[in-house]
Amino acid sequence: MPSRVNDSTPIRLLCVEDNPDDVELMGIALERADPHRRYVLERVDNAASFVAALDGDWDVILCDFNLPRFSPYAALQILVTRRSSLPLIVLTRAIGEEAAVHVLRCGAKDYLTKDKLGTLPQIIGRVLEERRRQREKERLDAELQGAYARLKELSARFVLAQERERSMISRELHDQLGQTLTAVVIHLHAAERTPDPEAARKHGATAAELANGALQQLKTLSFSLRPAQLDLLGLVPAVQSAMQRIAEPAGLAIELTTRGKEPQALEENAAVAVRLVQEALTNTVRHAQATQVCVRLRFLPQGRISVLIVDDGMGFDKAAVLNGQQSERNIGLYGMIERTELAGGTLHIRTREGRGVAILAVL
């Protein structure tokens, strides 16, 4: 086959040739050798007309080797200067082996003697296929570089997310659990040292109450990291428990609906789904002034999960809040976005001031 290009698409040839008769012969030879293809030929014969013609849409350049006012070397230099990838084929009546090798080294894609124009369609087809492959390689290389850049950015954000989560856990342990346990120790020491049995009993009771509070704090912290229900009962009970723990104490009416069948073996995206619900509900309680919140879980093919969280709160200006700069005001939303992207999913936020918030994540 002369070419893989669609036969209905004409091939446009820019002919650098001083003899109009030779261009006509090229057209005849192409028509005879490849009658199912339409070729469009245009002739130029000097540097100025060649440069002007390059603004057009061409597939291949056919350049005579022996021109009085121009040469394929000059044409190739112009293409390099313009950073053009147009392939150039040299046509000549006679050319030595050394000259042929030299012109190919300078950038010509092939050469052909004019007494063998019958093979020109095959050469044009091969050159066009090489150009298509080169463009495809460049496209894939660009996509690979883009993917690598995104991976680097995502890795950096992953490290920051890890550090932020460790900082949060450290703060929780120090500010809440650590202080509570310190108070337990103080009351136990006080009970041990006091000679008054009633005072010792009160100190012991207080220590027991504080210890129970510490246990509840530990359970809350453990639940926020990974709910035990997720592994024991599944995703739906884990989300239900998260809603009850976070939304109900704030007086929010809650509703959980599901579609599809939950798989028996949950993947890591299930834990991400729970964390997204936790973060969204926490933001709703803190900022939304909502009265109700609805969560819908959809179990999709290939283990994917769709999570939709909707509240009827005051909403916010999305462009102003998600302005590219992380702060205390938007750190929760950016955390949700990062967590979703790290899980290979997508997250969309729809909101308007006074119209509530809808967050959809597909994991």
C-alpha positions as CSV (number, residue, x, y, z in Angstrom):
1,M,0.0,0.0,0.0
2,P,1.4,3.5,-0.9
3,S,0.0,5.1,2.3
4,R,-2.1,4.5,5.4
5,V,-3.7,7.9,5.0
6,N,-7.5,7.9,4.3
7,D,-7.8,7.5,0.5
8,S,-10.5,10.3,0.5
9,T,-8.0,12.8,1.8
10,P,-5.7,14.4,-0.9
11,I,-2.0,14.4,-0.3
12,R,-0.6,18.0,-0.8
13,L,2.8,18.1,-2.3
14,L,5.0,21.2,-2.4
15,C,7.3,20.8,-5.4
16,V,10.6,22.8,-5.4
17,E,11.3,22.6,-9.1
18,D,12.4,25.0,-11.8
19,N,10.9,23.0,-14.6
20,P,7.1,23.0,-14.9
21,D,7.2,20.1,-17.2
22,D,8.9,17.9,-14.5
23,V,6.1,18.8,-12.1
24,E,3.5,17.8,-14.7
25,L,5.4,14.5,-15.2
26,M,5.3,13.9,-11.4
27,G,1.5,14.4,-11.4
28,I,1.0,12.0,-14.3
29,A,3.3,9.4,-12.7
30,L,1.5,9.6,-9.4
31,E,-1.9,9.3,-11.1
32,R,-0.8,6.2,-13.0
33,A,0.9,4.5,-10.1
34,D,-1.7,5.4,-7.5
35,P,-5.0,6.0,-9.3
36,H,-7.1,5.7,-6.1
37,R,-5.3,8.6,-4.4
38,R,-5.7,12.3,-5.2
39,Y,-2.5,14.3,-5.2
40,V,-2.4,18.1,-5.1
41,L,0.9,19.6,-6.4
42,E,2.1,23.2,-6.2
43,R,5.4,24.4,-7.7
44,V,8.0,26.9,-6.3
45,D,11.4,27.5,-7.6
46,N,13.3,29.9,-5.2
47,A,13.8,30.6,-1.5
48,A,11.3,33.4,-1.3
49,S,8.5,31.5,-2.8
50,F,9.4,28.4,-0.8
51,V,9.3,30.3,2.5
52,A,5.9,31.9,1.5
53,A,4.5,28.6,0.6
54,L,5.4,27.0,3.9
55,D,2.5,28.9,5.5
56,G,0.2,26.5,3.7
57,D,-0.9,23.0,4.7
58,W,1.5,20.5,3.1
59,D,2.1,16.8,3.6
60,V,5.5,16.3,1.8
61,I,8.1,18.5,0.1
62,L,9.5,17.2,-3.2
63,C,12.8,19.0,-4.0
64,D,14.9,18.9,-7.1
65,F,18.6,18.4,-6.4
66,N,19.9,20.6,-9.2
67,L,18.3,24.0,-9.0
68,P,20.0,27.2,-10.3
69,R,18.8,29.4,-7.5
70,F,18.0,27.0,-4.7
71,S,19.0,23.6,-3.3
72,P,17.6,20.9,-0.9
73,Y,20.3,21.9,1.6
74,A,18.9,25.5,1.7
75,A,15.3,24.1,2.0
76,L,16.3,21.8,4.9
77,Q,18.0,24.7,6.7
78,I,14.9,26.8,6.3
79,L,12.8,24.0,7.8
80,V,15.2,23.7,10.7
81,T,15.0,27.4,11.3
82,R,11.2,27.3,11.3
83,R,11.2,24.2,13.4
84,S,9.1,22.5,10.8
85,S,8.7,18.7,10.8
86,L,7.6,18.6,7.1
87,P,9.4,15.7,5.4
88,L,11.5,16.5,2.3
89,I,12.2,14.0,-0.5
90,V,14.9,14.8,-3.0
91,L,14.3,14.2,-6.7
92,T,17.1,14.2,-9.2
93,R,18.1,13.0,-12.6
94,A,21.4,11.7,-11.3
95,I,23.1,11.7,-7.9
96,G,26.2,10.1,-6.7
97,E,26.2,7.8,-3.6
98,E,28.3,10.3,-1.6
99,A,25.9,13.2,-2.4
100,A,22.9,11.0,-1.6
101,V,24.3,10.0,1.8
102,H,25.1,13.6,2.6
103,V,21.7,15.0,1.8
104,L,20.1,12.2,3.9
105,R,22.4,13.2,6.8
106,C,21.3,16.8,6.4
107,G,17.7,15.8,7.1
108,A,16.1,14.6,3.8
109,K,13.8,11.6,4.4
110,D,14.6,9.9,1.1
111,Y,15.8,10.5,-2.5
112,L,14.5,9.3,-5.9
113,T,15.8,9.5,-9.4
114,K,13.3,11.0,-11.9
115,D,13.4,7.9,-14.1
116,K,11.7,5.9,-11.3
117,L,8.7,8.2,-10.5
118,G,6.5,5.1,-10.5
119,T,7.7,4.3,-7.0
120,L,7.0,7.8,-5.7
121,P,3.7,6.9,-4.1
122,Q,5.3,4.1,-2.1
123,I,8.0,6.5,-0.9
124,I,5.5,9.2,0.0
125,G,3.4,6.7,1.9
126,R,6.4,5.4,3.8
127,V,7.5,8.9,4.7
128,L,4.0,9.9,5.8
129,E,3.8,6.8,8.0
130,E,7.1,7.6,9.6
131,R,5.9,11.2,10.2
132,R,2.7,9.8,11.8
133,R,4.7,7.5,14.0
134,Q,7.0,10.3,15.0
135,R,4.0,12.6,15.9
136,E,2.5,9.8,17.9
137,K,5.8,9.2,19.7
138,E,6.0,12.9,20.5
139,R,2.4,12.9,21.8
140,L,3.1,9.9,24.0
141,D,6.3,11.4,25.2
142,A,4.5,14.7,26.1
143,E,1.7,12.7,27.9
144,L,4.4,10.7,29.8
145,Q,6.2,13.9,30.8
146,G,2.9,15.4,31.9
147,A,2.0,12.2,33.9
148,Y,5.4,12.2,35.5
149,A,5.0,15.9,36.5
150,R,1.5,15.1,37.9
151,L,3.0,12.1,39.8
152,K,5.7,14.3,41.3
153,E,3.1,16.8,42.4
154,L,0.8,14.2,43.8
155,S,3.7,12.5,45.7
156,A,4.6,15.9,47.2
157,R,1.0,16.5,48.2
158,F,0.8,13.0,49.6
159,V,3.8,13.6,51.9
160,L,2.2,16.9,53.0
161,A,-1.1,15.2,53.7
162,Q,0.7,12.5,55.7
163,E,2.5,15.1,57.7
164,R,-0.7,17.1,58.3
165,E,-2.4,14.0,59.5
166,R,0.4,13.1,61.8
167,S,0.4,16.6,63.2
168,M,-3.3,16.3,63.8
169,I,-2.9,12.9,65.6
170,S,0.0,14.3,67.6
171,R,-2.1,17.3,68.7
172,E,-5.0,15.1,69.6
173,L,-2.8,12.8,71.7
174,H,-1.0,15.7,73.4
175,D,-3.9,18.1,74.0
176,Q,-6.6,15.7,74.8
177,L,-5.5,12.2,75.6
178,G,-2.2,13.2,77.2
179,Q,-3.8,15.9,79.4
180,T,-6.6,13.5,80.5
181,L,-4.2,10.7,81.4
182,T,-2.0,13.3,83.3
183,A,-5.1,14.2,85.3
184,V,-5.8,10.5,86.0
185,V,-2.3,10.1,87.4
186,I,-2.7,13.2,89.6
187,H,-5.9,12.0,91.1
188,L,-4.6,8.5,91.7
189,H,-1.5,10.0,93.5
190,A,-3.8,12.3,95.5
191,A,-6.0,9.3,96.5
192,E,-2.9,7.4,97.6
193,R,-1.5,10.2,99.8
194,T,-4.7,11.5,101.5
195,P,-5.5,10.1,105.0
196,D,-9.2,10.8,104.4
197,P,-11.0,7.7,103.1
198,E,-13.8,9.8,101.6
199,A,-11.4,12.1,99.8
200,A,-9.5,9.1,98.5
201,R,-12.8,7.7,97.2
202,K,-13.6,10.9,95.4
203,H,-10.1,11.1,93.9
204,G,-10.5,7.5,92.7
205,A,-13.9,8.1,91.3
206,T,-12.6,11.2,89.4
207,A,-9.7,9.2,88.1
208,A,-12.0,6.4,86.9
209,E,-14.3,9.0,85.2
210,L,-11.3,10.6,83.5
211,A,-9.9,7.2,82.5
212,N,-13.3,6.4,80.9
213,G,-13.2,9.7,79.1
214,A,-9.7,8.9,77.8
215,L,-10.9,5.6,76.6
216,Q,-13.7,7.3,74.7
217,Q,-11.2,9.8,73.2
218,L,-9.1,6.9,72.1
219,K,-12.0,5.2,70.4
220,T,-12.9,8.5,68.7
221,L,-9.4,8.9,67.4
222,S,-9.2,5.3,66.3
223,F,-12.6,5.6,64.5
224,S,-11.4,8.8,62.7
225,L,-8.3,6.9,61.5
226,R,-10.2,3.7,60.4
227,P,-13.6,2.7,61.8
228,A,-13.7,-0.8,63.2
229,Q,-17.1,-1.3,61.6
230,L,-15.5,-1.0,58.2
231,D,-13.6,-4.3,58.6
232,L,-16.2,-6.0,60.8
233,L,-19.6,-5.0,59.2
234,G,-18.8,-3.2,55.9
235,L,-18.9,0.3,54.4
236,V,-22.6,1.1,54.9
237,P,-22.5,0.6,58.7
238,A,-19.2,2.5,59.0
239,V,-20.7,5.5,57.2
240,Q,-23.9,5.2,59.3
241,S,-21.8,5.2,62.5
242,A,-19.8,8.2,61.2
243,M,-23.0,10.2,60.6
244,Q,-24.3,9.3,64.0
245,R,-21.1,10.3,65.7
246,I,-20.6,13.6,63.9
247,A,-24.0,14.9,62.7
248,E,-26.5,13.8,65.3
249,P,-24.8,15.5,68.3
250,A,-25.0,18.8,66.3
251,G,-28.8,18.3,65.8
252,L,-28.6,17.5,62.1
253,A,-31.2,15.3,60.5
254,I,-29.3,12.6,58.6
255,E,-30.3,10.3,55.8
256,L,-28.2,7.5,54.2
257,T,-29.2,5.8,51.0
258,T,-27.4,3.1,48.9
259,R,-27.6,1.8,45.4
260,G,-26.0,-1.4,44.1
261,K,-24.6,-4.3,46.0
262,E,-21.7,-3.8,48.4
263,P,-18.9,-6.3,47.6
264,Q,-17.9,-8.8,50.3
265,A,-14.2,-7.8,50.1
266,L,-13.8,-4.1,50.3
267,E,-10.8,-2.3,48.7
268,E,-8.9,0.6,50.1
269,N,-11.2,3.1,48.4
270,A,-13.9,2.1,51.0
271,A,-11.7,3.6,53.8
272,V,-11.3,6.7,51.7
273,A,-15.1,6.9,51.3
274,V,-15.6,6.9,55.1
275,R,-12.9,9.6,55.5
276,L,-14.6,11.8,52.9
277,V,-17.9,11.5,54.7
278,Q,-16.3,12.3,58.0
279,E,-14.5,15.4,56.6
280,A,-17.6,16.6,54.8
281,L,-19.8,16.2,57.9
282,T,-17.3,17.9,60.1
283,N,-17.2,20.9,57.7
284,T,-21.0,20.9,57.6
285,V,-21.2,21.0,61.4
286,R,-18.6,23.7,61.7
287,H,-19.5,26.1,58.9
288,A,-22.7,25.3,57.1
289,Q,-25.5,26.1,59.6
290,A,-27.4,23.3,58.0
291,T,-30.5,21.4,59.3
292,Q,-30.0,18.2,57.4
293,V,-27.4,16.2,55.5
294,C,-27.9,13.3,53.1
295,V,-25.3,10.8,52.0
296,R,-25.8,8.4,49.0
297,L,-23.5,5.5,48.4
298,R,-23.4,3.8,45.0
299,F,-21.5,0.6,44.4
300,L,-20.3,0.6,40.8
301,P,-18.7,-2.1,38.6
302,Q,-15.0,-3.0,39.1
303,G,-15.1,-2.2,42.8
304,R,-15.6,1.6,42.3
305,I,-17.6,3.6,44.8
306,S,-19.6,6.8,44.3
307,V,-20.1,9.0,47.4
308,L,-22.6,12.0,47.3
309,I,-22.9,14.2,50.4
310,V,-25.5,17.0,50.2
311,D,-26.5,19.5,52.9
312,D,-29.0,22.4,53.0
313,G,-26.7,24.9,54.6
314,M,-25.5,28.3,53.7
315,G,-23.1,27.2,51.0
316,F,-20.1,29.3,50.0
317,D,-18.3,31.1,47.1
318,K,-16.4,28.2,45.6
319,A,-14.0,30.4,43.6
320,A,-13.1,32.5,46.7
321,V,-12.6,29.5,49.0
322,L,-10.7,27.3,46.6
323,N,-8.4,30.0,45.4
324,G,-5.2,27.8,45.2
325,Q,-3.9,28.9,48.6
326,Q,-4.5,26.5,51.5
327,S,-5.6,28.0,54.8
328,E,-7.5,27.1,57.9
329,R,-10.6,28.1,56.0
330,N,-10.3,25.6,53.2
331,I,-7.9,22.9,54.5
332,G,-10.7,20.4,55.0
333,L,-11.8,20.8,51.4
334,Y,-8.3,20.5,50.0
335,G,-7.7,17.5,52.2
336,M,-10.7,15.8,50.6
337,I,-9.5,16.7,47.1
338,E,-6.0,15.3,47.9
339,R,-7.3,12.2,49.5
340,T,-9.6,11.5,46.5
341,E,-6.8,12.1,43.9
342,L,-4.4,9.9,45.9
343,A,-6.9,7.1,45.7
344,G,-7.1,7.6,41.9
345,G,-10.6,9.1,42.0
346,T,-12.3,12.4,41.1
347,L,-14.1,14.9,43.3
348,H,-16.5,17.6,42.3
349,I,-18.0,20.3,44.5
350,R,-21.2,22.2,43.6
351,T,-22.3,25.1,45.8
352,R,-23.7,28.5,45.8
353,E,-24.1,31.0,48.7
354,G,-27.4,30.2,50.4
355,R,-28.0,27.0,48.3
356,G,-26.1,24.3,50.3
357,V,-23.3,22.1,49.2
358,A,-23.1,18.9,47.1
359,I,-19.9,16.9,47.0
360,L,-19.5,14.0,44.6
361,A,-16.5,11.7,44.7
362,V,-16.0,8.6,42.5
363,L,-13.3,6.3,43.9
